[in-house]
């Protein structure tokens, strides 16, 4: 049954369970099975609380939600994160009903917890795993076998013992393991990436005597397992690199057998990767932040493409028009930067004001500069003075936009693919990040997606093939385009700046005109982002003043980087001040 929209009256006759089930079927029709699972789980929990008795939307009030939360915690002993998970889904459904005219604007969730508590890490460290791996248990066969089972489970994403026991030789096929969880029946596959396989196929077609075995791992597992593999005798000859793990990998890498001047002629940002006259990896793609906006909300606010802002002052005025309130409560944020202010504002907009992230020595941070304080003050004013958003509205700005709660967010390129797959019902546009005066020396910080690394400890014949493969990858435009589209990064290869397929991606097209005025400071230690995020949280949530918070971040970064070999490359950019 299709629900009929109501016009400016309570939702009598519109039932919550019925409406949620309709949303679940819609999501299932879109192939969003994971979202279906979460919605169904939330619906089952709420139905159990209600003893299966449906209710109208106008019966969902603050008292009911508080009662529901109390029962989940006291009777069923659920954690705050679990109860918050159910509440956020119900809130999303309620707001969707409001948007469709099926419920009147209200906030029955105002007195329940909808945040996300941080959980303490309980994982073994890299040192622990290496120690276990290197144990000599040759005289204790049972312990040796137990150790090997543990390591195999670790390498297989934490495979349970029961699943290990039921593995068969036939489950290993064509370079991946495929098996079904005994507990849930869910099928798990360690698979080859499509883009990688295409490149391998083309390369091996040219070199039929070469066999390339591709091993795929989840992101988090990969960066733990890779140093372990490279530390041994049978590590991969060729491996994926990300500059955030530079210090963990550089000592295992052989320099590329390509003259630096040749690379600089064809690719942007090469000089930032030169170490003692050699290059070990470069960027094939450049990822940075752009503004994503909801086109439907844009039209409803009476805005057109002519209103796309170029400056931050214009951005704030547009955001005001996109903000919707019910009394003093925001129901639609014009701009949301919750959980992301460090990534897209505090570590990039300083360039627009003429300040680098590091001082002239390239080692001392510059995060308590006047520019950084101005950026932080602008963010505070956006929420407190301009009221285009709130720290209490939409805990994660990326999710808030995808759930139709916020009209604009600044996100990096990968968000384009997230929207196309996870929130495909959002009609969105993209425009370049605004500036303070319209003529900055740099628009923002970028981060590079890197080429492969060559294992210097691999056999010489394998190193030779690996070096040749990297050259092939850099020369093959088809591969370059495929990789950049898959990651939604702008090509570092200069000849692809006006590639038709690249410019069909709106998140890349908006960068084309000024891509040569974005800066990569180098492989910064994670403590820079961590401490800047902490500074922002202290300012927004803990009442710490801007000067104190940024001074503390400055001191903490200096302390944390004391033993780091990091050297900023900001001064290598021709336009950098």
VENQUIHU-V975989 format. One line per field, one symbol per residue. ss: DSSP state (h for helix, s for strand, l for the rest). psi: psi as a letter, one per 40 degrees, with the letter a starting at -180 (. if undefined). burial: I if it has 16 or more other C-alpha atoms within 10 Angstrom, else O. A space follows every 50 residues. Layout:
ss->???
psi->???
burial->???
This chain:
ss->llllllllllllllshhhhhhhhhhhhhhlllhhhhhhhhhhhhhhhhhl lllllshhhllhhhhhhhhhhhhhlllllhhhhhhhhhhhhhhhhhhhhl lllllllllllllllllllllllllhhhhhhhhhllllllhhhhhhhhhh hhhhhlllllhhhhhlllhhhssllsssssllllllsssllllhhhhhhh hhhhhhllllllllllllhhhhhhhhhhhhlllllllssllshhhhhhhh hhsslllllhhhhhhhsllhhhhssllsslllsssssssssssshhhhhh llllhhhlllshhhhhhhhhhhlsssllssssslllllllhhhhhhllhh hhhllllsllllllsllllhhhhhhhhhhhhhhhllllllllllllhhhh hhlllslssssslhhhhhhhhllllllsssslllslllllllllssssss llsssllllhhhhhhhhhhhhhhhhlhhhhhhhhhhhllsslshhhlllh hhhllhhhhllhhhhhhlsllllllhhhhhhhhhhhhhhhhllllhhhhh hhhhhhhhhhlllllllllhhhlllll
psi->hhihiihfiifhehhddddddddddddddeegddddddddddddddddde fehiiideegiddddddddddddddefiidddddddddddddddddddde eeiihigeedeiheahhhiiheiiiddddddddehhfdegdddddddddd dddddfffhidddddeiideehhfeihhihhddeehhhhhihhddddddd ddddddgeehhhhhhhiiddddedddddddeaefiidhiiiheefddddd eeiiiifhhdddddddiieddeehhfeihdiahdihhaiihhihdddddd efiideehididdddddddddehhigbehhehhdhheheedddedefded ddeehidiideedhifefidddddddddddddddddfeaieehgdhdddd ddefdidiihiideddddddddgeehhiihiihiideegididiiihihi iiihheeiiddddddddddddddddhddddddddddefihhdhdeedfhd ddeehddddeeddedefihheighiedddddddddddddddeehiddddd ddddddddddedeiehhiedeehdei.
burial->OOOOOIOOOIIOOIIIIIIIOOIIOOIOOOOIOOOIOOIIOIIOIIIOOO OOOOIIIIOIOIOOIIOIIIOIOOOOOOOIIOIIIIIIIIIOIIIIIIOO IIIIIIIIIOOIIIIOOOOOOOOOOOOOOOOOOOOOOOOOOOOIOOIOOI OOIOOIOOOOOOOIOOOOOOOOOOOOIIIOOOOOOOOOOIIIOOOOOOII OOIOOOOOOOOOOIOOIOOOOIIOIIIIOIOOOOIIIIIOIIIOOIOOII OIIIIIOOOIOOIOOOIIIIIIIIOOOIIIIIIIIIIIIIIIIIIOIIOO IOIOOOOIIIOIOIIIOIIIIIIIOOOOOIIIIIIIIIIIIIIIIIIIII IIIOIIIIIOOIIIIIIIIOIIIIIIOIIIOIIOOOIIIIIOIIIIIIII IIIIIIIIIIIIIIIIIOIOOIIOOIOIIIIIIIIIOOOIIIIIIIIIII IIIIIIIIOOOIIOIIIOIIOOIIOOOOIIIIIIIOIIIIIIIOOIIOOO OIIOIIIIIIIIOOIIIIIIIIIIIOIIIOIIIIIIIIIIOOOOOIIOII OIIIOIIIOOIOOOOIOIIIIIIOOIO
